Amino acid sequence: MRVDLHCHTEVSHDCRTAIRDIPGWMLRTNTRVIAVTDHDQFRGGPAVQAIVEDLGLSDRLSIIPGEEITTSEGELIGLFLKERIPPKLTPEQTVREIRAQGGLVMLQHGFDPLKRYRLRPEATARIADEIDIVETFNSRLSQHRWNGTADEWARARGLPTCAGSDAHSLRDIGEAWVETPFRTVDSPSALLAALREGTVAGKWTHPVYAYGRKQWRVFNGQFRRD
């Protein structure tokens, strides 16, 4: 199966992906585990979970409630959250809030200097010992080589690695993934086990092209469903 730990929905201010469409797309692409990581919002993950349960697909699809949190020094992702974490806390405070909910701390696109909201290097250094997972393949970085930098950083610390499509349209979900044996993922320990048995892969897309494609999909989606 494929695991994609960085996806946005219509709950994010810059995304129009309809929550109701996500389970079908996951089945179509064999992306059996996703983390819903809307910008400074939490309700998207539980909403997708509820639809999966209503469809009787909980034994086939796993939804991880998360949030892409804007700290005072850039973004961090919290996984397996139970409620929203407010933005603009320090990175250290954000980590404590994630931990208080029993969640995992994920460092995403942290090594691309052109990413506007990347976690600043000095903040990354301060919380390095608190990071649980490193995103070593992001489909939307300015240059693919920054994925390699993240991979080297993670491996030097023996940390689990993951992939994230950073999807802002339905068809982007699953464009970066960890290939791993099928299982349901309903806890931090289950996710970490799946990642350690998996292989990171994905499709990098130049950000200019990715933006144009996103705008086309949004326009096209006004006339037909994905």
Secondary structure, 3 states (H helix, E strand, C coil): CEEEEEECCCCCCCCCCCHHHHHHHHHHHCEEEEEECCECCCCHHHHHHHHHHHCCCCCCCEEEEEEEEEECCEEEEEECCCCCCCCCCCHHHHHHHHHHCCCEEEECCCCCCCCCCCCCHHHHHHCHHHCCEEEEEECCCCCCHHHHHHHHHHHHCCCCEEEECCECCHHHCCCEEEECCCCCCCCHHHHHHHHHCCEEEECCCCHHHHHHHHHHHHHHHCCCCC
